Amino acid sequence: MSWSEVRRIPNDYSESVKEIDEQLISLIAARQSLTKGKRSTPSYEQIKAWAQVYGVDETELGSLLHQLQSSSRPSFPNKRGQLLNVVPIMKKSTVDSC
């Protein structure tokens, strides 16, 4: 095999894992429906307790819960309009010869 060939990475996705994924997606959708775009993060003590109970790294759990926040993702306008909150960073100047 050469460097230019792409090998498929083995993937062991089973029906039981699919069922868990569907439950997770359903719970995420329910959470987003309850929070309605508002920040809703558990305390550090709660994250620490869950990490101990479920055997998950605190940092990974905190990162996962942060990713569930709709405000943590950048939002892009879907239509053109007036720019808001724009800070000019370059000075505009005109030169006679140009």
ABEGO torsion letter per residue (X at the ends): XBAABBBBBBBBBBAAAAAAAAAAAAAAAAAAAAAGGBBBBBBAAAAAAAAAAAGBBAAAAAAAAAAABAAABBBBBABBBBBBGBBBABBBBBBAAX
